[in-house]
């Protein structure tokens, strides 16, 4: 089983006083790779993980991003079928995050990769399927698109309307397509901003809101849809109803 698994924990298991090549040679020996194949495997890992620029450096001299690359190289050097990564981009700067994501996606074309993370944009950017676990129990599983579709209402509509707030809210409450809404902030120049949750089978709710504004001779300053994200789904599935629900119409 160990021969078929590669593992990179959140804090990569590196010896900072060793050189990059010396460390990978050591891991190859620990992994019982035959002596006549170690050199080629180390070279392959340097190429795959983009370590050419740092092969003459000690690990202690490397940036966090390059340390993660060395950690990936040690997890891959024995060519496992399954790669397990725990928060592989934690602590990286934006450029390093993009580089590691691209590397993970490239590796995912050939291997099964299990990625454990609380950074949900990471899941959307790199994973084909996702499992959400809450208190040790699986609460959702599927492709990222399938999980996103589980978001409460599926999407949110943001509208800024210039008009009388009690009239606006009365009209929104009367719309069958609206499951709930709330006023977001204090008005500027009598422009009121609302977050609106469509109900099931709401159809083209933005068109209905636009028509409502026109019929009441109000001014529409903003009207946009925002699709649900994995963060929305995660919060909806792992928090109590009292914390996640909007409490109906206000």
N, C-alpha and C positions, 0 to 999 in steps of 0.2 A: 504494500500500500504506500509506504513512504517513497518508494522509487517512482511512483506514478504521480506524486504530489509535489508541487512547488509552493512555498509559503513566504510571503513578505509581510511581517507585522508592521504596525504603525511606526514603530521605531526600528529601523533596519538594523539587523544584527551584524554590525561591522566592527572590525578592529581598526581603529583610527590611526594606529602607528604603523600599519602595513601599507605597502604600495598597492595600487589597484590591481596590477597584474599578479603580484605575489599573493594577494588575497584570493583572487579567482582561481589561481593554481591550487591554493590550499583547500578551497571549497571543492574543487574537482577531485582532489585526493580524498577528502572526507566522504564525498558521494560515490567513491569507489569506481570512478571513471578510469578505464585502463590507461596506463602511463603513456602508451603510444598514441592515445586520442586526446589527452588533456590539452595539448597545445592548440589543436584545431578547435576544440570546444571553447577555450578561452578567447581565441580570435573571433569565433562566431558571436560570442556574447558581446565582445567589444563593438562589433559591427551592428548587431541587432539593437543594442541599447545605447548606441551613439556615444561611446566612451573614448573615441580616438584622441580627443583633445586633452585627456587627463591621464593617459596611460603611464606617464612618467611621474605622476604625483602620488603623494601619500593620501590616504582617504581623509585624514584629518584636515587636509588643505582644501577639500572640495566644498562647494556650495551644497545646500540642502537638496537642490534639484539633482545634482550629479550623484549625491549619496543615494538618493532614491533609485537612480539608474543602476548604480552598483548593486543595490539591494535586489532589484529586478533580475540582474545578471546572475546573482547567486541562486535565486529561486528558479531560474531557467536552465542553468548550466547542465543539468542531467536530463534535459529534454522531457519534462513531465507531461502527462496528458492533461492534468488539471492544475490550474494556477489559482491560489487563494491570496487575495490582496486585502489588507485591512487599512482603510483610510490612506490610500497611496499618494494623495495630493495634499495631505494635511501639512500646513506650514509653508507651502510653496508660494512663490509670487505668481502673478497672472501668466507671465510668459512660460514659467516652468510648468504650471498646471496644464496649459495647452499642449506642451511638448509631451508630458507624461500621458495625457488623455490620448493623444495621437498614437503613442507607442502601445498603449493598452488595446486600442481598437485594431491596430495592426496585428498584435499577438492574438486577439480574439478571432481572427479569420482562420487560425490554425488550431487553437486550443480552447478548451472550456475554461472560462475565467469566472471565478466567484469573487465578487467585489462587495466588501462590507463597508458601508459609509453612512454618515448622517448628512453628508452634503448632497442634497437631492438633485441639484442641477448636474452634479457629477453622474448620477444615474441616467438622467435624460440624455446626457452627451455621449455616454459610452456603452450603455447596456441595451441588450435586445429584450430581456425579460427582467422583472423585478419581483421581489417578495418583501412585503411589509410585515415586520414582526413587532408585536406589542406585548410586553410582559411575558415573553417566552412563547407566545402563541402566534401562528400565522393568521393575519387578519385580511390579507389580500395577496393575490398572485396573478401575474399575467404579463403581457407585453406592456411597455410604457404607455402606449396609446390606450390600451384597455384600462389601465389603472387611472390615467388622466380622465377618461370618460366617466369614472366613478365619482369625480369631484361634485360636490353639492351644487346642483344646478348646471354643472358642466362649464359654465362661463359666468362672468360678471359684466354688467353694463354700467359704465360711468357716464353721468349726464350732468351738465351745468345748464341751469335754466334761469332766465330772468323773469320773475313773476312773483305773485303772492304765494308764500310758502304753504299756507294752509290750503290754498286751492290746488297747488301742485301735488301735495301729499294726498289730498282727497281724490284727485284723478288717478294717481298711482295706485291707491288702495282699491279703486274700483276696477282696475284692469285685471282681467282673469289671467293674463300671461305673466303677471308679477307675483312671485312667491313671497318676496319680502324686500324691504329697502331700508336705508338709513341715511340721514343727513350727515355729511362728513365733517364740515367745518363751518366757521362763522362766515356769513356772506360778505362779499365785497361788491359794492355798488348794486345791491339787491340781486346778485347772482348766487343761486343756491346749488350746491354740488351734492349729488346723490349716488350712492352705491346701490345698484338694483340687482336682485337675484331673480333670473327668469324661472318660471315654473316649468314642469314637464310639458312637452309639446307646445312650447311658447312660440314656435315659428320664428318669423323675423321680427323680434321684439323691438329692435331699433327703429324699424319702419313705423311700428305702432306708436312708439314714444314720439317720433318726429311728427306724426299726424296729430297726436294729442296736443303738442306744443302749438302747431299751426292753427288748429281749431279754436284754441283759447287765446290766440293772438299774443303769445309769449315769444321771447327770443331764446333761441337755442345756441349756447356758446360752445358746448362740447357734447359729443355723443360718440362713445367708442365701446367696443367689446374687448374683454380680456379673457382669453381661454384659461381654464383651470390648469394649475401646475401640479406636479407631484407633491410639492410642499403643501398645497391646499388639501390634496387627498390624504397625505400623511396626517395632517392635523385633524382632519375630519374623522379618520379611522382610529386615532390613538388618544384623542381627548374626549372628555365626557360631553354628552349632548348639551349640557348647560353652558359649556365653554364654546362649543363650535356653532350652535344654531344662532341665527340672527334674531330669534325671538319673534318671528312673524313680522307683520307690517307695523310701522311706527307712524 
